Amino acid sequence: MAKYSVNLSAFLLMFGVGMTVALLPRKIIHLSGTVESAGYLASAFALTFVLAQIPIGKLSDRYGFKLLLICGYLTCACSGLLYYFADSAGLICIGRMLQGIGEVPVWALAPVLLAIQSPGRKGKVMGGYNASLHCGLTAGSLSGIWTGKVWQGNEVFLLFAGMSVLGGLLLLLFVKEPNRNAMTAPDFIKGAPGKAKVLPFLGKAENSVVFAGILLYGAGYGLFITMIPGFLIHFRHSNQAEVGMFFVLFYIAISMSQMVAGPLSDKKGRKSVMILGLAMAGTGLALFAQVSQNWIWVMLTLAALGLGSYCVAALAFLNDSVSHEFKLTFHTPNR
């Protein structure tokens, strides 16, 4: 029951996010008057998302997974309220920073919790969870196309806040904190590692390469949710429905790749899946702006499939490579 509640909560939150993703670039461009401002959406989110990773991991060691997950959902709800009332590009960026903090537990802690519960099927459960996230984003983007014809204001941001609260409520009612005293040493994440242990891990060539790939993955994901929609709006004159459909295709491709690449990496190895994923992502991103309108969707779908494949394989690779005290510190963020 707990696994389904975690997945359903993530679906609900990302349903709300999916409804807002097409609106935020358009709103910030409208308020600022420049397409470049769309890039601030990714930068603002990434800044707090990255900086909050280790502190939130340490807090989860002290207070547990459940409390941090619920706080994350409530923080996302606050960001939705801020989007609703925002009347400047600066306030939208502050909301994105707040959302970045709120989504850290959703993307980083919940998959580790599921992996602890299913140690022999890490790739599968992580892929299933990430697929739930992206199915929510897909459904939300589809709904956003319809609500864009019905709601002309910021009502969608209130719905995002409500979905976030509902997800947190599900976690509160149906998810139990793992019994720390009953868990064995291989299952229990102990304390945060010190620098003396972290630096040797980072010094290994293969681990450094994976982290470099993670940086490329993050840059690619940021392009997809901010600059590529800005490109479609400003240079290809796409309307809100077309931008919404772009996000639908993106999230469907991510979801499909997560479902396939997770089990595939369990069977065929993490490295081959990571290499293939980066190659597909690089090809699609390099060519999409150079091709005709119809081929844009093909190239962007190829890139999305590659990003999703790399992400789930990298998640499992890092989880395999570190001792149990490192699981939270080196868990790869999906966004």
N, C-alpha and C positions, 0 to 999 in steps of 0.2 A: 504493500500500500504506500509506503514511504517513497519508493522509487517513482511510482506513478504520480504522486502528489508533487514531487520535485519537478518532474517533467511537465506536468500540467501547469504548475505555477510559472515555469519558464515560458511555456507557450502563451499564457495570458499576458505576461509582461511584454513579450516580443510582439504579440498581436497589437498592443498599444503603440509600441515603437514603430511597427510597420505602417501604421496609419499616419504617423507624423513625419516619416523620413522624406516624403515628397514635398511636404509643406515647409519644412525648415529651410532648405536651400532657397526656395522661392521667397520666403518671408524675409530672410536676412538680406537677400539681394535687393528686395523692395525697400527695406529700411535703410540700407547703406548706399544703395545706388551703384554698386560695383559687383561684378561677378566674382572678383577675387575674394570677396568676403566669405564666399561659400567655403573656401579652404579653412577659414577660422573654425568652422564647426568641427572638423576632424581634429585640428590642433588643440582646441579647448578640451575636447573629450579625452584625447590621448594623454594630455599633460597630467590630469588628475588620475586617469585610469592607470597609468604607469607608476606614478609616485605613490599611489595608495596600495599597490600590490603587496609589498612586504609588511607594511604596518597592519593591514587587514589580516594577513596571514598570521602575524604574531598575536593579534587580538583573538583570532579564532582558536589559537592554542590555549589561550587563557579562559575565554568565555564560551567556546564551542561553536560549531558550524551553524546551528539553528538560529541563534541570536543574530549573528552577523548577516545571515541570509535575509532574515526578516527586516533588519535595519536597511539592507540594500534595497529591498523592494519599496520601503517607505521613503527612502531618499529619492528614488526614481519618481515617486508620486509627487514629491515636492518640486522636482524639476519640471514636471508636467504643468503644475500650477504656475510656475514662473514663466514658462512659454506662453501660457494663456494671457498673462497680464503684461508681458514684455512689450514695450513700445520703442525699443532701441536695439541695435545690433549687439551692443554691449551686454544687455540683459539676457539676450539669447545665448551668448557665449558663456555667461555665468551659469545659465541653466544647463548647458552642455557639460561644463566642468562638474556641476553637481551630479548630473547623470553619469558621468565617468566614474565618480566615486561609488555611486549606487550600484553600478553594473559589475564592479569588481567581484563581489561575492557570487553573483549570478554566473559569471563566466569562469571564474577561477576556483572557488570553493566547492560549488555543487558537483562538478565533474570528479573532483578528488574524493568527495564523500561517496559518490557512486562507485568509484574505482576501489575504495576500501571495502565496500560491501560485496564487490564481485571481482576479486583479485585475478582470477583466471580468465576473465573476459573484459579486460580493461578497454581494449580497442572497440569492442562491440558496445559497451555501455556508454563510453564517451561519444562514440559516433551516434548512438541513439539519442543521447541528451542534446548534442549539438544539432541533430536533425529536428528535435522538438523545438529548439530555439528558432531555427530557420523556417520551420513550418509555420510557426507563429508569425514570423516576419512576412512570410509569403501571404498568409491569410489576411494579415493586417493591411498589406499593400493592396491586395485585391479589394478589400472593404473600403480602403481609402479612395479608390477610383470612384466608387459609388457615392460615398459620403461627400466627395468633392462636388458632386452635382446637387446635393441636398443642403449641405451646410456651407455657407459662404464665409463664415467667421472662424474663430479659434476653438470651436466646440470640441474638435478632435483632441486637443490637448487635455481637456477635462476628462475625456474618455480614457486617454492614456493614464492619467493619474488614478482613475477609478480601477482600471485593470491592474495597476501596480499594487494598489491596496488589496484587491481581491487575491492576487497571488501570494502576498504576505500572509493573508488570513488563512489560506490553505496550508501554508507551511506551519503556521502556529497550531492549527488543529490536528494535522495528520502526520507530521514528521517528528520523529523522536531523535533526540541527540544520542549519538553512539555512546554506549556504556564504556567509559574509559577504563574503569577498573577491570572489566571483563575482557578487554581486548588484549591480545598478545602483542609482544614487541614488534613483530613484522607487520601487524595491522595498524598500530597506533603511531600517529605522527607526534614525535616528541620535540618540543622546543624549537627555536629558530637557530640555524647553524651560524657559527661565527665566521669572521673573515678568513681565519686560518684554514677553514674547511671549504669555504666558497671559492677562494682563488684557485686552488688546485683543480677544482672541477671546471672552472672557466678556462683554465690553461690547456685543457685537452683539445687537440685540434678538431676532432669531430664535433665536440660540444660547441666550440666557437663557431663552426660552420653552421650548425643548426640555429644558433642564436642570430647569426647574420641573415639566415633565411627567414627567421621570425621578423626581423626588422623589415625585410622586403615584403613579407606577408602583410604586416601592419600598414606599410605604405600603400600597398595595393588595395587593401580593404578601405583605407581612408579615401583613396581616389574614387572608389565605387560609391561611397555614400555621400560624397560632397562635390568633388571637382567634375566627375563625369556627368552627374545631373546638371551642374552648372554649365558644362559644355553643351549638353543637349538643349537646355533652355535658351542659352545666349546665342550659340552659333548654329544650331539646327532648328531653333524656334519651336521646340517641343512644348505641348501644353501639359497641364497637370495630369491628365489621364495617361499620356504617353510616358511621362516620367514615372508615374505609378506603375505602369506596365514594365518599365525597365527594372524597377525594384522587384517586381514579381518574378521576372525571369532570373534575376540575380539570385534571389533567395531560393528559388526552386533548384537552380544549378548547385548552389552550396549544399542544400539539403540532400540532393541525390548523391553528390560526391561524398558527403559525410557517411551516408548509409553504406556505400559501397567500399570506400577507402579504409574505413575502420576495420572491418573484418578482413579485408584483403591484406592490410598491414600485419594483422595477427598471423596470417598464413604465409605470406611471401616476404615479410620483412619490412621494417619501417623505412629504410634508406631508399629502396627502389621506388616506393610510393612518394616519398618526399621529392626525389629528383624529378619524377614524372610530373608531379604537381607544379613545381616551380617552372618547368619547361613550358607547360601549357599556359600558366598564368603570364609568363613573360611574352610568349608569342601573341596572345590575345591583346594584352595591353599595348604592345608595340605597334600593332597593326590597326586597331579599331578606328583611329582618327584618320587613317589614310584610305579607307575603303568607302564604298557607296553606302547609302542609308540602310539597305537591306542587309548588307554584310556586316554592318556595325553590330547587329544583334548576335550574329554568329561568333564574332571575335570576342565580344564581351561575355557570352555564355562560355566559351572555351576558357577564358581567363578565370571566370567564377568557378568552374569545375576544378581548375588547377589549384586555386586558393583553398577551396574546401578540402581537397585531397591532401595538400601539404599540411594544413592545420591539424587535422585529426591524427595524421602520422607523427607529426612533431610532438603533439601532446603525449602520445603513447611512448615515443622515443625518450623524451625527458623523464617521464615517469619510470621507465625501465632503467635509466642510466644512473639515477641518484639513489642514495640510501634513504631510508624512510623518514629521517629527520629533515630531508630536503624537499619533500613532496610538495608542500605549499609554496616554498620560496621559489622553486624553479618550475612551477606549473605554468605552461604557456597560455597567455591570455588569447581568447579568440577574437577579441576586438582591439 
